[in-house]
Amino acid sequence: MEMILGLGLFLYAVIFGVFILWLWALIDIITSKFEEGLTQVVWLLVVFFLPFLGVILYLLIGKSMKKVADSVTEDLNQKYDHLSKIKELLDNGAISQEEFDTEKEKILNQGTK
């Protein structure tokens, strides 16, 4: 009797673990950006309608289809672009050194609040 109870608890734990993994995969798909727009919808449908197999396929194949560029890299690129533009304005004489320094500090301090 105790063995059956232990086996039942084990099965519940496995089912709960698979459910948590399934839920995590759905949330990861929804919050991620993929290279192609339709890919996100396809993975969402696969994982939703084929819970166990869909999660395994998503972990093996789908995660590599997500966009590589993250927001941190994009933010840094935008800062450097903005800095180069105001540097060009300084070099052309459109703004003074003080204005350049002020703008540079604003750009470098963005997002550190």
N, CA and C of each residue as an Amber inpcrd file, in Angstrom:
protein
   339
   0.8220000  -1.1950000   0.0000000   0.0000000   0.0000000   0.0000000
   0.8650000   1.2580000   0.0000000   1.9290000   1.2250000   0.8060000
   2.8070000   2.3940000   0.8680000   3.5260000   2.6170000  -0.4610000
   3.8340000   1.5360000  -1.1540000   4.5230000   1.6480000  -2.4370000
   3.6160000   2.2990000  -3.4760000   2.3430000   1.9530000  -3.4470000
   1.3900000   2.5460000  -4.3780000   1.2350000   4.0300000  -4.0800000
   1.1850000   4.3970000  -2.8090000   1.0850000   5.8040000  -2.4180000
   2.3300000   6.5730000  -2.8730000   3.5030000   5.9780000  -2.6920000
   4.7540000   6.6120000  -3.1240000   4.8130000   6.7800000  -4.6300000
   4.3450000   5.7590000  -5.3550000   4.3140000   5.8350000  -6.8080000
   3.3460000   6.9170000  -7.2800000   2.2170000   7.0140000  -6.6090000
   1.2380000   8.0490000  -6.9480000   1.7940000   9.4500000  -6.7340000
   2.4720000   9.6600000  -5.6050000   3.0860000  10.9590000  -5.3440000
   4.1650000  11.2870000  -6.3680000   4.9330000  10.2690000  -6.7480000
   5.9720000  10.4670000  -7.7600000   5.3540000  10.8890000  -9.0930000
   4.2730000  10.2150000  -9.4880000   3.5970000  10.5640000 -10.7420000
   3.0290000  11.9760000 -10.6920000   2.4620000  12.3700000  -9.5700000
   1.9680000  13.7430000  -9.4330000   3.1010000  14.7510000  -9.5500000
   4.2370000  14.4410000  -8.9690000   5.3910000  15.3390000  -9.0500000
   5.8850000  15.4600000 -10.4910000   5.9170000  14.3530000 -11.2140000
   6.3430000  14.3790000 -12.6170000   5.3600000  15.1940000 -13.4540000
   4.0840000  14.9610000 -13.2560000   3.0670000  15.7080000 -14.0000000
   3.1600000  17.1980000 -13.6810000   3.3530000  17.5420000 -12.4250000
   3.4960000  18.9470000 -12.0370000   4.7350000  19.5550000 -12.6830000
   5.8470000  18.8140000 -12.7150000   7.0770000  19.3080000 -13.3390000
   6.9080000  19.5480000 -14.8280000   6.2320000  18.6250000 -15.4980000
   5.9780000  18.7880000 -16.9400000   5.0760000  19.9970000 -17.1740000
   4.0860000  20.1890000 -16.3110000   3.1980000  21.3510000 -16.4430000
   3.9750000  22.6590000 -16.2860000   4.8630000  22.7210000 -15.3040000
   5.6660000  23.9270000 -15.0800000   6.5640000  24.1880000 -16.2880000
   7.1770000  23.1450000 -16.8280000   8.0280000  23.2830000 -18.0160000
   7.2110000  23.7570000 -19.2100000   6.0020000  23.2340000 -19.3780000
   5.1050000  23.6410000 -20.4540000   4.7320000  25.1170000 -20.3130000
   4.4010000  25.5210000 -19.0950000   4.0410000  26.9150000 -18.8410000
   5.2260000  27.8400000 -19.1000000   6.4210000  27.4270000 -18.6700000
   7.6210000  28.2240000 -18.9190000   7.8660000  28.3940000 -20.4220000
   7.7050000  27.3140000 -21.1930000   7.9180000  27.3830000 -22.6400000
   6.9390000  28.3500000 -23.2870000   5.6790000  28.3040000 -22.8720000
   4.6880000  29.2370000 -23.4280000   5.0550000  30.6800000 -23.1170000
   5.4530000  30.9500000 -21.8860000   5.8290000  32.3130000 -21.4990000
   7.0800000  32.7550000 -22.2620000   8.0430000  31.8650000 -22.4220000
   9.2690000  32.1980000 -23.1560000   8.9610000  32.5170000 -24.6140000
   8.0730000  31.7740000 -25.2190000   7.7090000  32.0260000 -26.6150000
   6.9950000  33.3660000 -26.7420000   6.0830000  33.6510000 -25.8340000
   5.3070000  34.8930000 -25.8990000   6.1990000  36.1140000 -25.6960000
   7.1730000  36.0290000 -24.8100000   8.0050000  37.1940000 -24.4960000
   9.2310000  37.3220000 -25.3890000   9.4710000  36.3670000 -26.2790000
  10.6530000  36.4020000 -27.1370000  10.3290000  36.9950000 -28.4970000
  11.3800000  37.4310000 -29.1700000  11.2610000  37.9120000 -30.5490000
  11.9910000  36.9180000 -31.4320000  11.3290000  36.5230000 -32.5120000
  11.8980000  35.5620000 -33.4360000  12.3000000  36.2670000 -34.7260000
  13.1580000  35.6120000 -35.5020000  13.6260000  36.1740000 -36.7680000
  12.4560000  36.4490000 -37.7110000  11.5310000  35.5290000 -37.8050000
  10.3540000  35.6900000 -38.6540000   9.1210000  35.7860000 -37.7700000
   8.1970000  36.6560000 -38.1340000   7.0240000  36.9050000 -37.3120000
   6.1240000  35.6980000 -37.1270000   5.9620000  34.8950000 -38.1560000
   5.0610000  33.7450000 -38.1000000   5.6330000  32.6150000 -37.2450000
   6.9300000  32.5880000 -37.0640000   7.5760000  31.5360000 -36.2830000
   7.0570000  31.5100000 -34.8500000   6.8500000  32.6750000 -34.2690000
   6.3640000  32.7530000 -32.8970000   4.9850000  32.1030000 -32.7700000
   4.1050000  32.3670000 -33.7140000   2.7560000  31.7970000 -33.6850000
   2.8130000  30.2790000 -33.8520000   3.6690000  29.8150000 -34.7610000
   3.7850000  28.3690000 -34.9930000   4.2730000  27.6670000 -33.7310000
   5.3100000  28.2090000 -33.0910000   5.8250000  27.5730000 -31.8640000
   4.7920000  27.6190000 -30.7490000   4.0530000  28.7000000 -30.6800000
   3.0060000  28.8000000 -29.6620000   1.9610000  27.6990000 -29.8570000
   1.5440000  27.4930000 -31.0870000   0.5560000  26.4490000 -31.3740000
   1.1130000  25.0500000 -31.1210000   2.3540000  24.8050000 -31.5280000
   2.9640000  23.4830000 -31.3300000   3.0630000  23.1570000 -29.8410000
   3.5730000  24.1000000 -29.0570000   3.7380000  23.8430000 -27.6220000
   2.3890000  23.7410000 -26.9210000   1.4190000  24.5350000 -27.3570000
   0.1120000  24.5170000 -26.7040000  -0.6300000  23.2040000 -26.9650000
  -0.6300000  22.7430000 -28.2310000  -1.4190000  21.5700000 -28.5750000
  -0.6710000  20.2400000 -28.4210000   0.6490000  20.2830000 -28.3640000
   1.4520000  19.0760000 -28.1150000   2.3400000  19.3380000 -26.9030000
   1.7710000  19.3760000 -25.7050000   2.5010000  19.8520000 -24.5330000
   3.8660000  19.2080000 -24.3060000   3.9490000  17.9140000 -24.2320000
   5.2300000  17.2750000 -23.9100000   6.1860000  17.3100000 -25.0980000
   5.7180000  16.8340000 -26.2480000   6.5500000  16.8070000 -27.4500000
   6.8890000  18.2200000 -27.9110000   5.9310000  19.1350000 -27.8320000
   6.1640000  20.5170000 -28.2460000   7.2380000  21.2060000 -27.4310000
   7.2350000  20.9760000 -26.1200000   8.2580000  21.5750000 -25.2500000
   9.6330000  21.0270000 -25.5930000   9.7240000  19.7260000 -25.8170000
  11.0130000  19.1200000 -26.1700000  11.5200000  19.6840000 -27.4950000
  10.6380000  19.7660000 -28.4840000  11.0330000  20.3290000 -29.7810000
  11.4460000  21.7890000 -29.6540000  10.7170000  22.5460000 -28.8570000
  11.0580000  23.9550000 -28.6760000  12.4260000  24.1080000 -28.0200000
  12.7050000  23.2860000 -27.0190000  14.0050000  23.3630000 -26.3540000
  15.1410000  22.9750000 -27.2950000  14.9090000  21.9940000 -28.1640000
  15.9470000  21.5280000 -29.0730000  16.1140000  22.4160000 -30.3070000
  15.0100000  22.9310000 -30.8510000  15.0510000  23.6510000 -32.1240000
  14.6530000  25.1180000 -31.9810000  13.5610000  25.3680000 -31.2950000
  12.9480000  26.6910000 -31.2770000  13.7720000  27.7910000 -30.6390000
  14.4730000  27.4670000 -29.5410000  15.2330000  28.5110000 -28.8490000
  16.3470000  29.0800000 -29.7230000  16.8560000  28.2990000 -30.6600000
  17.9110000  28.7920000 -31.5430000  17.3580000  29.6900000 -32.6450000
  16.0470000  29.7420000 -32.8000000  15.4370000  30.5660000 -33.8320000
  15.1360000  31.9870000 -33.3500000  15.3900000  32.2420000 -32.0780000
  15.1180000  33.5700000 -31.5350000  16.1660000  34.5600000 -32.0130000
  15.7910000  35.8380000 -31.9860000  16.7320000  36.8860000 -32.3800000
  17.9150000  36.9080000 -31.4280000  19.0840000  37.1430000 -31.9920000
  20.3070000  37.1320000 -31.2060000  20.5320000  38.4700000 -30.5060000
  20.2330000  39.5550000 -31.1840000  20.4990000  40.8820000 -30.6250000
  19.5660000  41.1440000 -29.4480000  20.1490000  41.4840000 -28.3160000
  19.3380000  41.7880000 -27.1510000  19.2450000  43.2960000 -26.9580000
  18.3950000  43.7230000 -26.0720000  18.1210000  45.1430000 -25.8960000
  19.3330000  45.9000000 -25.3720000  20.2050000  45.2560000 -24.6150000
  21.3870000  45.9380000 -24.0860000  22.2980000  46.3670000 -25.2240000
  22.5170000  45.4930000 -26.1860000  23.3540000  45.8210000 -27.3330000
  22.7300000  46.9330000 -28.1540000  21.4130000  46.8820000 -28.3360000
  20.7210000  47.9180000 -29.0950000  20.8330000  49.2670000 -28.3900000
  20.6980000  49.2900000 -27.0670000  20.8140000  50.5340000 -26.3090000
  22.2100000  51.1320000 -26.4490000  23.2350000  50.2910000 -26.3580000
  24.6030000  50.7810000 -26.5130000  24.8420000  51.3390000 -27.9150000
  24.3260000  50.6650000 -28.9210000  24.4770000  51.1490000 -30.2940000
  23.7960000  52.4940000 -30.4750000  22.6190000  52.6800000 -29.8800000
  21.9200000  53.9550000 -29.9740000  22.7080000  55.0590000 -29.2760000
  23.2980000  54.7520000 -28.1270000  24.0990000  55.7500000 -27.4190000
  25.2960000  56.1720000 -28.2560000  26.0050000  55.2020000 -28.8460000
  27.1780000  55.5280000 -29.6500000  26.7970000  56.3080000 -30.9070000
  25.6670000  55.9760000 -31.5080000  25.1920000  56.7310000 -32.6740000
  24.9030000  58.1740000 -32.2960000  24.2300000  58.3500000 -31.1590000
  23.9050000  59.7060000 -30.7020000  25.1800000  60.4880000 -30.3730000
  26.1240000  59.8190000 -29.7170000  27.3990000  60.4820000 -29.4060000
  28.1440000  60.8990000 -30.6700000  28.1480000  60.0510000 -31.6740000
  28.8530000  60.4020000 -32.9170000  28.1680000  61.5710000 -33.6220000
  26.8520000  61.6540000 -33.5230000  26.1290000  62.7730000 -34.1520000
  26.4520000  64.1000000 -33.4630000  26.4780000  64.0870000 -32.1190000
  26.7830000  65.3560000 -31.4550000  28.2570000  65.7050000 -31.5970000
  29.1180000  64.7000000 -31.7450000  30.5380000  64.9670000 -32.0020000
  30.6990000  65.6310000 -33.3720000  29.9250000  65.1820000 -34.3250000
  29.9530000  65.7800000 -35.6630000  29.4800000  67.2310000 -35.6060000
  28.4470000  67.4910000 -34.8030000  27.9730000  68.8680000 -34.6280000
  29.0550000  69.7370000 -33.9910000  29.7840000  69.1920000 -33.0380000
  30.8790000  69.9260000 -32.4070000  31.9780000  70.2220000 -33.4220000
  32.3310000  69.2190000 -34.2170000  33.3730000  69.4000000 -35.2240000
  32.9730000  70.4160000 -36.2860000  31.7030000  70.5080000 -36.6040000
  31.2170000  71.4690000 -37.5980000  31.0210000  72.8590000 -37.0080000
  31.1330000  72.9800000 -35.6920000  30.9590000  74.2780000 -35.0490000
  29.5180000  74.6300000 -34.7550000  28.6110000  73.6930000 -34.9100000
  27.1930000  73.9680000 -34.6680000  26.8940000  74.0650000 -33.1770000
  27.6900000  73.3840000 -32.3340000  27.5170000  73.4860000 -30.8890000
  28.8780000  73.7390000 -30.2540000  28.8540000  74.2860000 -29.0440000
  30.1040000  74.5740000 -28.3340000  30.5760000  73.3380000 -27.5690000
  31.7860000  73.4240000 -27.0520000  32.3450000  72.3140000 -26.2710000
  31.5090000  72.0680000 -25.0180000  31.0180000  73.1480000 -24.3910000
  30.1910000  73.0050000 -23.1840000  28.8830000  72.2780000 -23.5030000
  28.2650000  72.6360000 -24.6210000  27.0220000  71.9770000 -25.0230000
  27.2830000  70.4940000 -25.3220000  28.4040000  70.2230000 -25.9710000
  28.7720000  68.8420000 -26.2690000  28.9510000  68.0360000 -24.9780000
  29.6900000  68.6240000 -24.0110000  29.9310000  67.9250000 -22.7500000
  28.6250000  67.6550000 -21.9950000  27.7270000  68.6420000 -22.0150000
  26.4270000  68.4810000 -21.3430000  25.6260000  67.3500000 -21.9880000
  25.5610000  67.3630000 -23.3080000  24.8070000  66.3240000 -24.0210000
  25.4480000  64.9500000 -23.8330000  26.7640000  64.9140000 -23.8320000
  27.4720000  63.6520000 -23.6580000  27.1520000  63.0470000 -22.2900000
  27.1430000  63.8860000 -21.2520000  26.8060000  63.3890000 -19.9110000
  25.3750000  62.8610000 -19.8570000  24.4540000  63.5670000 -20.5370000
  23.0630000  63.1040000 -20.5680000  22.9600000  61.7250000 -21.2150000
  23.6690000  61.5550000 -22.3250000  23.6110000  60.2890000 -23.0590000
  24.2240000  59.1630000 -22.2280000  25.3810000  59.4170000 -21.6490000
  26.0660000  58.3730000 -20.8880000  25.3420000  58.0100000 -19.5960000
  24.5580000  58.9270000 -19.0500000  23.8320000  58.6530000 -17.8110000
  22.4280000  58.1100000 -18.0370000  22.0150000  57.9680000 -19.3070000
  20.6930000  57.4210000 -19.5910000  20.6330000  55.9740000 -19.1280000
  19.5530000  55.6170000 -18.4730000  19.3370000  54.2380000 -18.0630000
  20.0750000  53.8270000 -16.7970000  20.7980000  54.7580000 -16.1540000
  21.5000000  54.4020000 -14.9230000  20.7310000  54.8550000 -13.6940000
  19.5460000  55.3530000 -13.8820000  18.7500000  55.8460000 -12.7460000
  18.1360000  54.6940000 -12.0110000
